[in-house]
Amino acid sequence: MSPVARSGPEILAGSNLDGSAVSWFDANWMFFSWAFALFGTGVLVARFPLRDAHWVGWLAPVAYWFHQAEEHAFDLRGWRYAFVPALNQGFGRSLFGDACPPDFAGCPVDPRMTTCINVVAIWFGFGGCMLMARLFPERFLFAGMLNWGTAVVNGFAGHLLQVVLTRSYNPGSAQSAVMVPLGLYIIWGTGRPWLCLANGLLFHVIATL
């Protein structure tokens, strides 16, 4: 069995970098993303004839909830919580390996950090933007397109590019193969695609720092 297949559950059964225990929510939040994605898909399908900028904006969090499920619930191989150990053993270790204890699979990214990034940025960030767009469309509606820029950058740089470089599957890459071209099509239609991509790049730079 691959080390990645073992280390996902081991990380969830262990501790965070600060020594705190991995909580039930840290280990299971991604299944809420599955539920959000399925519910959101139903709503979007029902409202498809009325699709407008709000509809396209809400499509971003729905798509990303599916992305979170492949990354952190079960990937296409059936591996549980596979993205974090794959990141830590690959790109993350190459950037921050000197700061990680030897043989500690939950570094540089641990379950609590993963929960905070995904829940805050996607559940509250993407979703919050669209709620504000409903209340104040003239100020916040374009934020839905900026969210698509973040999704495109993540899917391309974090997943599809890695598939090309390593010639192997990584958790989240299958969904990215759909999300990235769809996102590019959507932001290209805004007339400001480079602004959307710059927003996505800036988000990932800040998250990495």
VMD Tcl script that draws the C-alpha trace (Angstrom):
set ca {
  {0.00 0.00 0.00}
  {1.24 3.46 -0.86}
  {2.50 5.68 2.00}
  {-0.02 8.33 0.94}
  {-2.87 5.84 1.37}
  {-1.77 5.16 4.96}
  {-0.80 8.67 5.96}
  {-4.18 10.33 5.33}
  {-6.01 8.45 8.10}
  {-2.88 8.58 10.25}
  {-2.86 12.38 10.05}
  {-6.53 12.55 11.04}
  {-5.91 10.19 13.95}
  {-2.90 12.18 15.16}
  {-2.30 15.74 16.23}
  {-1.89 19.16 14.70}
  {1.42 20.98 14.56}
  {0.66 22.72 17.85}
  {0.07 19.36 19.56}
  {-3.72 19.73 19.74}
  {-5.82 16.70 18.86}
  {-7.48 16.53 15.47}
  {-11.13 17.31 16.15}
  {-14.21 15.58 14.75}
  {-14.92 18.63 12.61}
  {-11.35 18.70 11.23}
  {-11.83 15.09 10.14}
  {-15.34 15.45 8.70}
  {-15.98 18.99 7.42}
  {-15.49 17.83 3.82}
  {-18.62 15.69 4.00}
  {-20.59 18.88 4.65}
  {-19.03 20.16 1.42}
  {-20.49 17.11 -0.34}
  {-23.92 17.97 1.07}
  {-23.58 21.65 0.10}
  {-22.49 20.66 -3.42}
  {-25.42 18.31 -3.96}
  {-27.96 20.76 -2.55}
  {-26.45 23.64 -4.55}
  {-26.51 21.58 -7.73}
  {-30.19 20.90 -7.24}
  {-30.93 24.59 -6.78}
  {-28.85 25.59 -9.82}
  {-30.51 22.95 -11.99}
  {-33.95 24.15 -10.90}
  {-33.01 27.75 -11.70}
  {-31.14 26.99 -14.92}
  {-33.73 28.68 -17.18}
  {-33.32 31.86 -15.12}
  {-29.50 31.77 -15.06}
  {-27.88 35.17 -14.69}
  {-24.77 36.63 -13.06}
  {-25.95 35.46 -9.63}
  {-26.42 31.93 -10.99}
  {-22.93 31.89 -12.50}
  {-21.49 33.33 -9.29}
  {-23.10 30.62 -7.13}
  {-21.76 28.00 -9.53}
  {-18.25 28.76 -8.23}
  {-18.78 27.62 -4.61}
  {-20.85 24.65 -5.77}
  {-18.03 23.56 -8.09}
  {-15.44 24.09 -5.39}
  {-17.41 22.08 -2.83}
  {-17.12 19.12 -5.22}
  {-13.41 19.91 -5.47}
  {-13.04 19.80 -1.69}
  {-14.79 16.43 -1.59}
  {-12.32 14.87 -4.04}
  {-9.35 16.40 -2.24}
  {-10.27 15.67 1.36}
  {-13.08 13.10 1.60}
  {-12.32 10.27 -0.84}
  {-10.40 10.71 -4.07}
  {-10.94 8.66 -7.23}
  {-8.80 5.86 -5.84}
  {-10.95 5.64 -2.72}
  {-8.17 7.06 -0.52}
  {-9.36 8.99 2.51}
  {-7.99 12.50 3.15}
  {-5.37 12.06 0.43}
  {-4.59 15.65 -0.57}
  {-2.87 16.82 2.62}
  {-0.30 14.02 2.81}
  {0.28 14.26 -0.95}
  {0.95 17.99 -0.61}
  {3.17 17.53 2.43}
  {5.23 14.81 0.80}
  {5.59 16.78 -2.43}
  {5.34 20.51 -3.09}
  {4.85 21.48 0.55}
  {7.88 19.54 1.72}
  {10.07 21.06 -0.99}
  {9.12 24.58 0.15}
  {8.95 24.18 3.92}
  {10.72 20.88 4.62}
  {13.40 22.52 6.76}
  {10.71 23.68 9.21}
  {9.13 20.22 9.58}
  {10.05 17.55 12.11}
  {11.43 14.42 10.41}
  {8.87 11.70 9.64}
  {5.93 13.91 10.68}
  {3.39 13.59 7.87}
  {1.22 16.48 9.10}
  {3.72 19.19 8.15}
  {3.79 21.81 6.75}
  {-0.01 21.56 6.43}
  {-1.97 19.97 9.27}
  {-5.70 19.18 9.57}
  {-6.58 22.32 11.54}
  {-4.88 24.58 8.98}
  {-6.61 22.71 6.16}
  {-9.98 23.14 7.84}
  {-9.49 26.86 8.40}
  {-8.35 27.57 4.84}
  {-11.13 25.60 3.19}
  {-13.99 26.58 5.47}
  {-13.10 30.26 5.74}
  {-12.08 30.83 2.12}
  {-14.72 28.74 0.37}
  {-17.70 28.30 2.68}
  {-17.64 31.83 4.05}
  {-15.54 33.59 1.41}
  {-17.14 32.33 -1.78}
  {-20.56 31.93 -0.23}
  {-20.37 35.23 1.64}
  {-19.50 37.10 -1.54}
  {-22.62 35.81 -3.23}
  {-24.83 36.61 -0.25}
  {-23.48 40.16 -0.30}
  {-24.02 40.26 -4.06}
  {-27.69 39.53 -3.48}
  {-27.95 42.41 -1.01}
  {-25.66 44.86 -2.83}
  {-25.31 43.66 -6.43}
  {-23.80 46.89 -7.73}
  {-20.85 46.51 -5.34}
  {-20.36 42.77 -4.90}
  {-21.71 40.90 -7.91}
  {-18.36 40.88 -9.70}
  {-16.86 39.14 -6.67}
  {-18.42 35.95 -7.99}
  {-16.18 36.22 -11.04}
  {-13.15 36.88 -8.83}
  {-13.98 33.65 -7.02}
  {-13.81 31.86 -10.35}
  {-10.31 33.29 -10.81}
  {-9.27 31.71 -7.51}
  {-10.77 28.38 -8.53}
  {-8.96 28.43 -11.89}
  {-5.57 29.22 -10.36}
  {-5.98 26.51 -7.75}
  {-7.14 23.89 -10.22}
  {-4.45 24.63 -12.77}
  {-1.37 25.31 -10.64}
  {-2.26 23.06 -7.73}
  {-3.55 20.07 -9.70}
  {-3.41 19.98 -13.50}
  {0.14 21.30 -13.71}
  {1.18 18.72 -11.13}
  {-0.38 15.98 -13.25}
  {1.73 17.11 -16.21}
  {4.94 17.41 -14.20}
  {4.58 14.13 -12.28}
  {2.55 12.18 -14.85}
  {0.35 10.92 -12.06}
  {-3.06 11.58 -10.54}
  {-3.37 13.84 -7.52}
  {-6.48 14.32 -5.33}
  {-8.59 17.06 -6.90}
  {-7.18 16.83 -10.41}
  {-10.19 15.05 -11.94}
  {-12.60 17.75 -10.81}
  {-10.05 20.40 -11.86}
  {-10.13 19.05 -15.40}
  {-13.74 20.28 -15.51}
  {-13.51 23.31 -13.23}
  {-10.53 24.99 -14.91}
  {-11.82 25.16 -18.51}
  {-15.29 26.08 -17.26}
  {-13.83 28.82 -15.09}
  {-11.68 30.15 -17.92}
  {-14.73 30.32 -20.16}
  {-16.68 32.20 -17.50}
  {-14.02 34.77 -16.60}
  {-13.16 35.35 -20.24}
  {-16.73 36.47 -20.75}
  {-16.41 39.12 -18.04}
  {-14.05 41.23 -20.14}
  {-11.63 41.31 -17.19}
  {-10.12 37.81 -17.09}
  {-6.67 39.01 -16.01}
  {-8.13 40.75 -12.98}
  {-9.87 37.50 -11.98}
  {-6.66 35.49 -12.41}
  {-4.64 38.09 -10.52}
  {-7.10 37.81 -7.63}
  {-6.67 34.04 -7.61}
  {-2.88 34.31 -7.71}
  {-2.83 36.87 -4.91}
  {-5.06 34.67 -2.74}
  {-2.70 31.72 -3.10}
  {0.39 33.82 -2.43}
  {-1.17 35.15 0.78}
  {-2.34 31.64 1.81}
  {1.15 30.24 1.22}
  {2.80 32.97 3.29}
}
mol new
graphics top color blue
foreach p $ca { graphics top sphere $p radius 0.5 }
foreach p [lrange $ca 0 end-1] q [lrange $ca 1 end] { graphics top cylinder $p $q radius 0.2 }
display resetview
